């Protein structure tokens, strides 16, 4: 006899299985590669079988979570199939923690645990997406822009004391640096033994740099308060680092906390140093713009 608490856990698992069945089936239908589609269709069938196992215990049908299905379909389209699948698998990892409790009263759960382990292996390197292939180029553009321009804007703010002037100098600095980074990435990729296209890699690096520069400078173009602008620059920098680090950590199975703290620490550390430099320059040279 299942306790009400355990029955609730099983119903949650049942809903997850039918929801994931629908997600995998929908994603499989969008793939052009037949091998990849077949893998996802196979996983979808397994999820349906798992649902039937849970149904034999609960005795009721459960509808899929439509919001979760829509969320993962959109995530996979925007951020790539690999990211969407890895994020979905992280949810399955958490669900498996509850299976130990169910195993004692339902030996059928052993099949589900075995299938989930096999799914994880099947999904490893399922797709070779450009989003991940060129991730290093994006990292190069984002990281350099965040480290260099965040620090530069802090220094410019203290030294120049004029939002429009800071924006102008920052924009000139950012555009010049983005062109330099794009050229460096082109030459470096051309010398590497890689499948990446040098021109595409350079455009991605330059584009990531320009996008980051635009987001960091935007407060100085819209606002007049230097303190607010400076605060928004730091918040924007940390937000960009958080979003991109989370994406890479999920897609590549890396440690998010370690990478986030490292990248945020470097960017904010350089900003703090430039804050002191700007303060020294303003006071020593008596700059009053």
HUCOR-V309824 format. One record per backbone hydrogen bond with DSSP energy under -1.0 kcal/mol. CO is the residue of the C=O (numbers start at 1). NH is the residue of the N-H. Records with the same first field share a line. If there is no record, write none. Layout:
BEGIN
CO->NH + NH
END
This chain:
BEGIN
3->7
4->8
5->9
6->10
7->11
8->12
9->13
10->14
11->15
12->16
13->17
14->18
15->19
16->20
17->21
18->22
19->23
20->24
21->25
22->26
23->27
24->28
25->29
27->30
28->31
33->37
34->38
35->39
36->40
37->41
38->42
39->43
40->44
41->45
42->46
43->47
44->48
45->49
46->50
47->51
48->52
49->53
50->54
51->55
52->56
54->58
55->59
64->66
65->69
66->70
67->71
68->72
69->73
70->74
71->75
72->76
73->77
74->78
75->79
80->84
81->85
82->86
83->87
84->88
85->89
86->90
87->91
88->92
89->93
90->94
91->95
92->96
95->98
98->102
99->103
102->105 + 106
106->109
107->110
108->111
109->113
110->114
111->115
112->116
113->117
114->118
115->119
116->120
117->121
118->122
119->123
123->126
129->133
130->134
132->135
134->138
135->139
136->140
137->141
138->142
139->143
140->144
141->145
142->146
143->147
144->148
145->149
146->150
147->151
148->152
149->153
150->154
151->155
152->156
153->157
154->158
155->159
156->160
157->161
162->166
163->167
164->168
165->169
166->170
167->171
168->172
169->173
170->174
171->175
172->176
173->177
174->178
175->179
176->180
177->181
178->182
179->183
180->184
181->185
182->186
183->187
184->188
185->189
186->190
187->191
192->194
197->201
198->202
199->203
200->204
201->205
202->206
203->207
204->208
205->209
206->210
207->211
208->212
209->213
210->214
211->215
212->216
213->217
214->218
217->220
218->221 + 222
219->223
225->229
226->230
227->231
228->232
229->233
230->234
231->235
232->236
233->237
234->238
235->239
236->240
237->241
238->242
239->243
240->244
241->245
242->246
243->247
244->248
245->249
246->250
247->251
248->252
249->254
255->259
256->260
257->261
258->262
259->263
260->264
261->265
262->266
263->267
264->268
265->269
266->270
267->271
268->272
269->273
270->274
271->275
272->276
273->277
274->278
275->279
276->280
277->281
278->282
279->283
280->284
281->285
END
